[in-house]
Amino acid sequence: MTPRHLLSPVALAAAGVMTLAAAGCASTPPPTVQMTVAKASVEAANAAGAQAYAPSEMRLANDKLASARQAFADQNHDVALRFSEQAHADAQLAIAKTQATKARAAAESARLDARAQREDLERKAARTVSGGTQ
């Protein structure tokens, strides 16, 4: 038979406290990799010119990176992890918006260049047909 003292409420409470204490020691490890990735993403977005093309996303990314750094310094690793992942996502969105805007501008520029060349060729062809060559 099981000894009576192992089933007492005090013994159960003590076991619960020890379980909680053990769970507290097994908290989230420092998110150093995620912090590095978030920082690199924000730097890449800045290098891509996202401040000009996606300023609100960059503001969010920078704010969340700052929050992640503060949480990391406070050893609140769960919060640091969450903010670093969000900063990375915001920076990636800023990069994508920047690239899309630049691609649209390049496409419009190419369209205008093609139109100008076509018009120039049409003028030259019209002069050739009318008898004047240049």
C-alpha positions as CSV (number, residue, x, y, z in Angstrom):
1,M,0.0,0.0,0.0
2,T,0.9,3.6,-0.5
3,P,2.0,5.5,2.6
4,R,-0.6,7.9,3.8
5,H,1.7,11.0,3.8
6,L,2.4,10.8,0.1
7,L,-1.3,11.5,-0.7
8,S,-1.7,14.4,1.7
9,P,-2.7,17.8,0.4
10,V,0.6,19.3,1.6
11,A,2.6,16.7,-0.3
12,L,0.5,17.4,-3.5
13,A,1.0,21.2,-3.1
14,A,4.7,20.7,-2.6
15,A,4.9,18.6,-5.8
16,G,3.0,21.3,-7.7
17,V,5.3,24.0,-6.5
18,M,8.4,22.0,-7.6
19,T,6.8,21.3,-11.0
20,L,6.2,25.1,-11.5
21,A,9.7,25.9,-10.4
22,A,11.1,23.4,-12.9
23,A,8.9,24.8,-15.6
24,G,10.2,28.3,-14.8
25,C,13.8,27.2,-15.3
26,A,12.9,25.8,-18.7
27,S,11.8,29.1,-20.1
28,T,12.5,30.3,-23.6
29,P,16.2,30.5,-24.4
30,P,17.7,33.8,-25.5
31,P,16.5,34.5,-29.1
32,T,20.0,35.6,-30.3
33,V,19.5,34.2,-33.8
34,Q,16.2,35.8,-34.2
35,M,17.5,39.1,-32.9
36,T,20.4,38.9,-35.4
37,V,18.0,38.1,-38.3
38,A,15.7,41.0,-37.4
39,K,18.6,43.5,-37.2
40,A,20.0,42.3,-40.6
41,S,16.5,42.5,-42.1
42,V,16.1,46.1,-40.9
43,E,19.5,47.0,-42.2
44,A,18.8,45.4,-45.6
45,A,15.5,47.3,-45.8
46,N,17.4,50.6,-45.1
47,A,20.0,49.7,-47.7
48,A,17.2,49.0,-50.3
49,G,15.8,52.5,-49.7
50,A,12.7,51.4,-47.8
51,Q,12.7,54.7,-45.8
52,A,11.5,56.4,-48.9
53,Y,9.2,53.8,-50.3
54,A,7.7,52.1,-47.2
55,P,8.2,54.5,-44.3
56,S,5.4,53.2,-42.1
57,E,6.6,49.6,-42.4
58,M,10.2,50.8,-41.6
59,R,8.9,52.7,-38.6
60,L,7.1,49.6,-37.3
61,A,10.2,47.4,-38.0
62,N,12.5,49.9,-36.1
63,D,10.1,50.2,-33.2
64,K,9.7,46.5,-32.9
65,L,13.4,45.9,-33.1
66,A,13.9,48.5,-30.3
67,S,11.2,46.7,-28.2
68,A,12.9,43.3,-28.9
69,R,16.3,44.8,-27.8
70,Q,14.7,46.1,-24.6
71,A,13.0,42.8,-23.8
72,F,16.2,40.9,-24.5
73,A,18.1,43.2,-22.1
74,D,15.4,42.6,-19.5
75,Q,15.8,38.9,-20.1
76,N,12.2,38.6,-21.2
77,H,13.0,36.2,-23.9
78,D,9.4,35.3,-25.0
79,V,8.7,39.0,-25.7
80,A,12.1,39.5,-27.3
81,L,11.4,36.6,-29.6
82,R,8.0,37.8,-30.6
83,F,9.1,41.4,-31.3
84,S,12.2,40.2,-33.2
85,E,10.1,38.0,-35.4
86,Q,7.6,40.9,-36.0
87,A,10.5,43.3,-36.8
88,H,11.8,40.8,-39.3
89,A,8.4,40.5,-41.0
90,D,7.9,44.2,-41.1
91,A,11.3,44.8,-42.6
92,Q,10.7,42.1,-45.2
93,L,7.4,43.7,-46.1
94,A,9.2,47.0,-46.5
95,I,11.7,45.5,-48.8
96,A,9.0,43.9,-50.9
97,K,7.1,47.2,-51.2
98,T,10.3,49.0,-52.1
99,Q,11.2,46.5,-54.8
100,A,7.7,46.6,-56.2
101,T,7.7,50.3,-56.4
102,K,11.1,50.4,-58.0
103,A,10.0,47.8,-60.5
104,R,6.9,49.7,-61.4
105,A,9.0,52.9,-61.9
106,A,11.5,51.0,-64.1
107,A,8.7,49.5,-66.2
108,E,7.1,52.9,-66.7
109,S,10.5,54.3,-67.7
110,A,11.1,51.5,-70.1
111,R,7.6,52.0,-71.6
112,L,8.2,55.7,-72.1
113,D,11.6,55.0,-73.7
114,A,10.1,52.4,-76.0
115,R,7.3,54.9,-77.0
116,A,9.9,57.7,-77.7
117,Q,12.0,55.3,-79.9
118,R,8.9,54.1,-81.7
119,E,7.8,57.7,-82.4
120,D,11.3,58.6,-83.6
121,L,11.4,55.6,-85.9
122,E,7.9,56.6,-87.3
123,R,9.2,60.1,-88.0
124,K,12.2,58.8,-89.8
125,A,10.1,56.4,-91.8
126,A,7.7,59.2,-92.7
127,R,10.6,61.4,-93.9
128,T,12.0,58.5,-95.9
129,V,8.6,57.8,-97.6
130,S,8.1,61.5,-98.4
131,G,11.5,61.6,-100.1
132,G,13.6,63.4,-97.6
133,T,16.4,61.3,-96.1
134,Q,18.4,62.3,-93.1
